[in-house]
Amino acid sequence: MLKLNTLSGFGSGVSGGGAFPPTYGYTAGGNTGGAVTAACDRITFSTSVNAAHTDGDLDAGSSGGVGHSDNVTYGYHSGGTTGAQDKLTNRMTLATSVMAAHTDSDMTANKKEGWGLSTIKGGGTYGYAVGGE
């Protein structure tokens, strides 16, 4: 999961921290050479320092998911693969940097390798998972 410092989608990351400009960026999940991981790293934008952030770990290993954020309250990681495509969603509360499963946001179909997009207008009203397998 790659997280950007805007509302853009990223492979599978979210950015935010509740402030603008955002304070942190996050990467979660991925493939460690044959096995998927749930691990999360957090980068502090002001120092460019990246470190493990276990409060942001996904509830299950995932590679190739999509991410989106409202850049104020929540960031999401959806889909990916755990050996087979899945549709699970994890939600991070940006104020606390804590990630947890969020079944209300699960995708309607299994999907991986897409793009996560978020709206900026109106405070980030919608997030979209576009394309993918």
C-alpha positions as CSV (number, residue, x, y, z in Angstrom):
1,M,0.0,0.0,0.0
2,L,1.5,3.3,-1.0
3,K,0.1,6.4,0.6
4,L,0.2,9.9,-0.9
5,N,-0.2,13.2,0.8
6,T,-3.4,14.1,-1.0
7,L,-6.7,12.5,-1.6
8,S,-5.4,10.6,-4.6
9,G,-5.6,6.8,-4.8
10,F,-2.4,5.0,-4.5
11,G,-2.0,1.2,-4.9
12,S,-3.1,0.8,-1.4
13,G,-2.5,3.6,1.0
14,V,-4.0,6.6,2.6
15,S,-2.7,9.9,3.8
16,G,-3.9,12.3,6.3
17,G,-3.7,12.9,9.9
18,G,-6.7,15.3,10.1
19,A,-4.7,18.4,9.1
20,F,-3.7,20.1,5.8
21,P,-1.1,19.6,4.8
22,P,-1.2,16.1,6.1
23,T,1.3,15.1,8.7
24,Y,1.8,11.4,7.9
25,G,1.7,8.9,5.0
26,Y,1.0,5.2,5.4
27,T,1.8,2.0,3.5
28,A,0.1,-1.2,4.5
29,G,0.1,-4.7,3.2
30,G,2.2,-5.9,0.3
31,N,4.1,-9.0,-0.8
32,T,7.3,-10.0,1.0
33,G,8.6,-12.3,-1.7
34,G,5.9,-15.0,-1.7
35,A,3.8,-14.2,1.3
36,V,1.4,-11.3,1.8
37,T,1.8,-9.0,4.9
38,A,-0.5,-6.9,7.0
39,A,2.3,-4.7,8.3
40,C,1.9,-0.9,8.2
41,D,4.7,1.7,8.0
42,R,4.2,5.4,8.6
43,I,6.2,8.2,7.1
44,T,6.4,11.6,8.8
45,F,6.3,14.1,5.9
46,S,8.2,16.9,7.8
47,T,11.3,14.6,8.4
48,S,10.9,12.0,5.7
49,V,11.4,9.3,8.4
50,N,9.6,6.0,7.8
51,A,9.0,3.5,10.6
52,A,6.8,0.5,11.5
53,H,3.4,1.6,12.8
54,T,1.6,-1.5,14.3
55,D,-1.6,0.5,15.1
56,G,-2.0,0.7,11.3
57,D,-1.6,-3.0,10.5
58,L,-4.4,-4.5,8.4
59,D,-6.6,-7.1,10.0
60,A,-5.2,-9.6,7.4
61,G,-2.3,-9.7,5.0
62,S,-3.2,-8.1,1.6
63,S,-1.3,-7.2,-1.5
64,G,-2.6,-5.1,-4.4
65,G,-5.5,-3.3,-2.7
66,V,-6.7,0.2,-3.3
67,G,-6.8,3.1,-0.9
68,H,-8.7,6.3,-0.6
69,S,-9.1,9.0,2.1
70,D,-11.3,11.9,3.0
71,N,-8.1,13.6,4.2
72,V,-9.9,14.6,7.4
73,T,-11.4,11.7,9.3
74,Y,-10.8,8.3,7.6
75,G,-8.6,6.5,5.2
76,Y,-9.5,3.1,3.6
77,H,-7.7,0.1,2.2
78,S,-10.0,-2.1,0.1
79,G,-9.5,-5.4,-1.8
80,G,-6.2,-6.9,-2.6
81,T,-5.2,-10.5,-2.5
82,T,-4.6,-12.9,0.3
83,G,-3.9,-15.8,-2.0
84,A,-7.2,-15.2,-3.8
85,Q,-8.8,-11.8,-4.5
86,D,-10.9,-10.5,-1.7
87,K,-13.3,-7.6,-1.1
88,L,-12.4,-6.7,2.6
89,T,-12.0,-3.1,3.7
90,N,-10.0,-1.7,6.6
91,R,-10.6,1.8,7.8
92,M,-8.0,4.1,9.5
93,T,-9.1,6.8,11.9
94,L,-6.7,9.5,10.9
95,A,-6.7,11.3,14.2
96,T,-5.5,8.2,16.0
97,S,-3.7,6.4,13.1
98,V,-5.5,3.2,14.2
99,M,-6.7,0.7,11.4
100,A,-9.5,-1.8,11.9
101,A,-11.7,-4.0,9.7
102,H,-14.8,-2.1,8.5
103,T,-17.3,-4.5,7.0
104,D,-19.8,-1.7,6.1
105,S,-17.3,-0.6,3.5
106,D,-16.5,-4.0,2.0
107,M,-16.5,-4.0,-1.8
108,T,-19.3,-5.7,-3.6
109,A,-16.9,-8.0,-5.6
110,N,-13.4,-9.3,-5.1
111,K,-10.9,-6.9,-6.7
112,K,-7.2,-6.2,-6.8
113,E,-4.7,-4.0,-8.6
114,G,-7.1,-1.2,-9.2
115,W,-7.0,2.5,-8.4
116,G,-8.4,4.3,-5.4
117,L,-9.9,7.7,-6.0
118,S,-11.4,10.2,-3.6
119,T,-13.3,13.4,-4.0
120,I,-11.9,16.6,-2.6
121,K,-14.9,18.9,-3.2
122,G,-17.3,19.0,-0.2
123,G,-14.8,17.6,2.3
124,G,-14.2,14.2,0.6
125,T,-17.7,12.9,0.2
126,Y,-17.0,9.8,-1.9
127,G,-14.2,7.2,-2.5
128,Y,-14.1,5.0,-5.5
129,A,-12.3,1.7,-6.4
130,V,-11.8,1.8,-10.1
131,G,-10.6,-1.0,-12.5
132,G,-8.5,-3.9,-11.4
133,E,-8.8,-7.6,-11.8
